[in-house]
Amino acid sequence: MSLRQDNKKFHTLLNNKWVGSQSGETVKIYSPDDQSITGEIPALSQEEVDAAINQTADVQANWEATEGHERSELLHRWAEELEKMTDEIGEMIHKEVGKTLSSAKGEVKRTAQLIRHTAEEGLRTHGSFIQGDAFPGASKATKAMVQKVPHGVVLAISPFNYPVNLAASKIAPALITGNTVVFKPATQGAVSGLLMVEALVKAGLPEGVLNIITGRGSVIGDFAVTHDKIDMITFTGGTETGRHIAKKASMIPVVLELGGKDPAIVLEDADLDKAAKEIVSGALSYSGQRCTAIKRVMVVDSAADELIDKVKALVADLKVGLSSEDAAITPMIDQKSADYVLSLIEDAREKGASVVHEGVKDKNLLGPTLLDHVTEDMEVAWEEQFGPVLPFMRISNELEAVALEKRNAYGLQASVFTQNLENAFAIADKLNVGTVQVNGKTSRGPDHFPFLGVKNSGQGVQGIGRSIDSMLRDKVLVLNL
């Protein structure tokens, strides 16, 4: 069998064979643009997931025994095959998750670079050697060799918004370090993930080293997370789901990339033209459906009117429409997500926020909405809006911004806009977040930079080098001479 059963139905990968579910059941994927069916994927049963995980566990020792340079060469070939499929995969990302075609193809190209960098960085992983005489009572005759070894079988669960890049950012570090992988893509974006793995199969993926489980999370999610052959979990998605996974995973290592409520703090000495451009891009690219999107602006009152006018002017020029129309603001992933964002806007309006720019509302297509005079009693001040809405909170000084941010349940990133770098560093020291961007938008990357969240934004550190580290554990060999 091949990946494609027909134009709409796709198989999943089990032991390097493209197969459907034994029941014949499928899960449909709908286009955000027009709600048409873009694809159907197999709805696997728990029994089929069990078989997939066991197959992956059975070959792990052989994969770990493979020479590091051979694993690296496989990843390089994968990157080459992925680039050959840029148009095909980009088209599927465009249809499945509503990105413009140029953005979708850009994701594929970026992913190929991520895989290449991982292939090289993985070869530089090494252990350490410790002399015993550094501790009182021990001697030089006792020495420790600390090796880096893989966890075993990694369950990689990816989100809808970057179905190729964020999947590969988990799979590539796992493979280069000798782990085998069970890949669970989000339903929305799953076919893009399947195509990405098709490129890996073309590159020479050994049988069973990576299996893909597709289906309904309510049926197979907890079963996979709690399976006794899973040795590590890496997940990107919502905070509630991440917390649930962490509890279910019990004793095994878990890396979680969860939600965010990233603030942009704008001080009176900021370059407001630059701040406005960065805020609009940071808040509204891919219609705000990014954990790293700017989700609220805290601006000192003396600069607020001018900043909001500049942001409003930039937003007014954004094209709103379908992803097929190459619009800047495109439909949200589904109606449920759009309805939630609308509820946040309505709550803010009822409690006194000023709507300084209101976007079109047509089913799941929401134009950008700017809310001024947002106060602490409004849900949009604290809840993560995964959509094109930007609340402005007026503050008296940076100390008020820091105090507000300390109450934030999330801690992914923050931006600080000021021309006083000493002040920027002082504010950054007080913010309990994973990353502080100075005079730039919140964003993930470059992909080799550490990427992490604290509080409800996750646990563990990603970024190519750190992701590789997370896929390994220490194993100590003590020599008594």
N, C-alpha and C positions, 0 to 999 in steps of 0.2 A: 504493500500500500504506500501511497504518498501522503504528504501533509494534507492535500486537498481531496476531499471526497467529491465535491462539486464546487460551483462558484461561490456558494454560501457556507457549506458545511466543511469543517476542518477536523482533522484527527489530532490526537495528542501523542506524545513520544513516551513509549515504554520499552526499555531495553533496546533502544535504537530502531524500533519499529513504530511506524505511524499507525495508530489504531483508534477505533471508536470505543465507546462504552459497550460493555456486554449487553446492557439492556436496550441499547439504541437511543437512550434518552440524550437530549442535548439542552444546552442553555443558550438562549438567543441574546445577541448583542445588538443594541439599537444605536443608530447614529444620533449624536446630539443635534445635528443640523436639522434633520427632518423626521427623526424617529423611525426611519426605514431600517430594516434588518440588514446589518452589515456582515453578519456571520453567525454561525452556530458552532459551539464547542462541545465535546463530550461531557456529559454529567456522570462522572465516575462514582462508583459506590465505595463504601468503606473497605470492602473486600479487595477492590481493585487498587485502592490507595495502599492498602497493606502490602499487596504484592509488589507495587512500585517501590515502596520504601525498603522492603526486604531485598529486592534486586540490587538497589543502590548500596545497601549495606554489605551485600555479599562480595562486591567487587572493590570495596574501598581499600582493603589492604594491598591489592595489586596496583591500584592507582597510586597509592602512597609510595609504593616501591619503585614507581617509574622515575627515571632520572629527571631532575629539575629542569634541565635544558630541553628535554622532550616535552614537558608540560608547557614550557615557555613557547616553544615552536608551534605547538597546537594553538595557543592563544594568538600568536602572530598570524597564523593561517586563518583563524576565525575573523580577525579584524579585516583581513583582505576579502574574505567572502562576504562579510557584512557590507563593506563598501561597494562591492559589485551589486548588492541588492538594495542600494540606497533608494532608488526610485520606487521599487516595489514595496519595501517596508515603509517608506515615507508616505506613500499613498494610503497604506492601511492605517497608520497612525492618524493621518488626516481624517479618514472616515470613521474610525472607532472612537476617538476622543475629542474630535472637533478642533484640532490645531490646523493652522494654515499649512499649506503644502511646504512652503519654504521653512517654516519652523520645524515641521515634522522631519524633513530631510536633514535639517541641521542637527536634530537629535541623533539621527543615525550616524552621521559623520563624527560627532562629538564622542559617541559611544565607541567607535572604532579606535579613536585616539586613547580613550580610557583603557581599553583592552590592551593596546600596545604598551602603554606606560606600565600597566599592571604586570605584563609579561616580563618586562625588564626589572621592575622593582622587586618582584618576587625572587629573582635570582640573587638579590643582595641581602636576603634574610639570613641571619646567622645566629648561633647561640653564643655562649660565653664560657670562660674558663676561670675558676676561682681557686686561689691558693688557700689551704687550710690554716696557715699560721697567722692569718689576720685576726683570728679570734683567740683570746687567752686560753691556754690549755691544749690547743690543737697544734699541729706541726705541718711542716712543708711536705711531709710524707702523705698527707691526706689532701686530695685534690678533687674538685668537682667539675664535671663537664655538663653544662646546661644546654640541652638540645631543644630545638623548636619543632614540635610535632603537631600534625593536624588533629582537630577534634574528632573527626570521623565523617558522619553524615550531617550535612547542613541543610536545614529547611529554609529556603529563600522565598519570602512572600513580598511581592512587589505591588505598587499602587497603580491607579489608572493614569495619573497625570504625566508620568514619564515612563511609559510601559517598556521601553527598550533600555534607556540609559540607567534607570534605577534598578532594573533587573540585572543588567550586566555588572553594575557596581557591586553587586552581591555575589554573582556567579563567578566572575573572573578571579577575584581574590580567593574564593573557596577552592577553585580548581588549581590555581598555581601553587597552592600550599599543600596539595595532596588530599584535600577533602573531596568527597563525592557530594552531589547536590540533588535534592528534591525541590523542584521549582513549582511554586503555586502563584501564577499570575492573577491579578485582579481580573474579574470577568470582563469589565470594560477595558479593552486594551489587550485582551488575551491573545488574539490572533497576531498582533504585532509581536508579542513575546514568542509565540510559536515560530514565526518567521525568523526571528533573531536566532532561535535555537536551530532552525533548519540550516542556517549559515554555519553553525558550529558542527553539525553533523557532516556537512559538505567538507569541513576542514579536517575531518578524521576523528571525531569524538569516539572513544572506545565504548563498547556496549555497556549499558547500565551505569556509566559514570554520572550521567545526568538523566533523570526522569522528570516528566512534567505531569502534575496532577491538576486537572481542571474539573470544575463542577460547582455545586452550591456550597457556599461556606457553611451554611447551617447543617449540612450533612457531613462534610469531610473536614471542616476546619479544626474543630477540637480533636477529632480523631488523629489528624496528622500531628498537631502540636504535642499531644500527649503520647505519641507512639514511642515505645521503648527503644527503637533503633535510631531515633533522632538524637544527635549529640549536641547540636547547636541550632539556634533560630536567629535569623536576621529578618526584620520586618520593617516595612515602611507603610504607614497608614494612619488612621485616626487614633486619637489618644485613648478612647474608651476600649477599642479593640486591642490596642497595645497593652493596656493594663490587664485585660483579660488573658492575653497570651502570657504575660509575665507571671501571673498567678498559676496558670495551668502548667507552665514549663517547669516549675519546681526547681530542681537542682542543676539544670543544664544552663550554659551561658546563653544570654539573649542580648542582642543589639536591637534597639528600638529607635526608629526615626519617626516622631509623631507630629502633633500639631504645633501651631505657633500663633502668637498674637504679637507679631514683631512691630515695635514702635519706631517711628522716626522722630527724633528730638531735634527741633530746629530752634537755635538761639538767635538773638537779635543781631549778632555780628555775622551771621551766615551769608554766603553768596546765595541769594534767594532764587536767582535764575537757575543756577545749577541744582539747588535743592529741589526746586519744582520739577525739573526734568527727571531727576533721579527718583523722586517720589512717584510720579506718574508711571514711569517705567516699572519701578519696583512694586507698585501696588496693583497695576492693571494688566501687565502682560499675562497672556493666557487667561484673561478675564479674572485674574486674582486667584486662580485655582492652584495655588502653590503654598506649601507650608512656609516657605521663606518670603512670601509676599509681605510688603508693608501693610499692616492691618489697622494702624491708627497713627495719627500725627499729633504729637504734642508740641505746640508752637507757642513761644512767648507772645503775650498779647500784643506787644508793640510791633511785632512783625507779622501778626496773623492775617490782617486784612490784605496786605500786599502779597503774601505767599499764596493765600487762597485765590486771589485774583489771577495770579500767574498759573496756578494749577488748573483753575477753571478754564482759562484760555487754551491751555494745552489739551485738556480733555475734550473741549468743544471740537477740536480738529480730528479726534479719533473716529475712524470709520466703524460703525456698528453694523453687524450683519452676519452672514453665514461664513464659516471657514472657507467654503468653496468660493466665496467672493473676496477672499484675501483681506477680510476685515481685521481691524485691530482688536475689537471686542466681539467675541463669538458666543454662541449659545453655551450655557453651562451644561455640565455632563448629563444631568437629568432634571426632571421636574421637581422632584423632592428637594434637591439641593437648591434650586431656584426659589422654591416656596419658603425655605428656611431663611434665605437671605432677605426676601421680601418681608418676612415677619420681623426681622431685626430693624429694617428701615421703618416699618410702621410703628414699632415700639418707640424708636427714637423720635419720630415725628409727634407721636401722642404726648411724649414727655418734654417737648419743647425744643427739639433740635431744629435748626434751620436747614432746609434743603436748598443748597445754592446751585446745584446742578442735578437734574433728574433725568435718568435715562429711559429709553423706551422699554416697555414691558410687553413682551409677546411670547407667551408660553415660557420656555426656559431660556429665552434670549432676554437678558437684562442689560440695558445700557449703563454706563458708569454713573453712579450716584455719589455726590459729595455732600456730606453732612457737617455743618458748622455748629458750634456751641453744644457739642456733645458733652454730657455730664456723667458723673460716676454712677448715677442711678439707672442709666440706660444699658440695655443688654449689649449693644454693639460696642460699648466701651471695654467690655471684658470677654465676650464670647468670640470665638474664631469665626469670621465670615469668610467662607471659601468662595468668594465671588467679587464682582466689580463694584464694591462699596468702600468708600474711604471716609472715616470719621475724623474730624479735627477737634482736639481738646485744647482749649486755651489755658496756658499756665503763666504764672507770674515769673518763674525763674527755673533754672535747671534742677534745683533741689526739689521742687514740686514734681518734676518729671521723674526723678529718681524715686521719690516716695510712691508715686503712682505705679511705677514699674515693679517695685518690690511687692506689690499686692497682686501682680499678674500671676495667674496660675501657670502660665507657660514661660519658657526661658530658652527660646531658640536663638534669635538674633535681635540686634537693635542697630539703628543708624543714628549717628550724631552729626549734625551739621553746624559747624562753627569754624571761624578762621583762627581761633585760638587753640592750637594743638595741645598746649599744656592743659587747658581746660577740658579738651576732648578726652585726654588720657585720664584726667581726674574723674570725669563722669563714667568713663568705661570701667574704671576700677570699682565703681559702686553698683554696676548693673550685674545682676545675677543671670547671665545668659551665656550661651555657648560661644557666640561670636559678636563682636562689636565692629561695625563698619563706620569708618570716619569719612565723612563727606562723600558717601556713596550709598547706593541702595542695598538693602538686605538681599543676599543671593547665595546660592550654593556654588562653590567653585572659586577658582579653578579646581578641578577634580582631585588634584594632589594635595590641596590644603586640608587640614583637619576640619571635620564637620561634625558638630555635636549639638545636643540640646540638654538642658537641665530642667528640673521640676517636671511638669507634665509634657515636656517636649521630647523626652526620650532618655535613653541611657546607652552608654558606650560611645565610642568615637569611630567615625567613618572618614572617608578620604583615602585615596589609594593605599598609602603606606600604613595608615592606622587600620584600615579594613583588613589588610593582610595580617597585621599583628593580631587582630581580633579572631582570626581564623586559626590561630596557633595557641598551643599551651606549652608550658615548660615541662621537660622530662629530665631528671637529674641522674647522672651516672657518677658515683663516687668511687675514686680509685684510692685504695689503701696500700701504699707501697712499702 
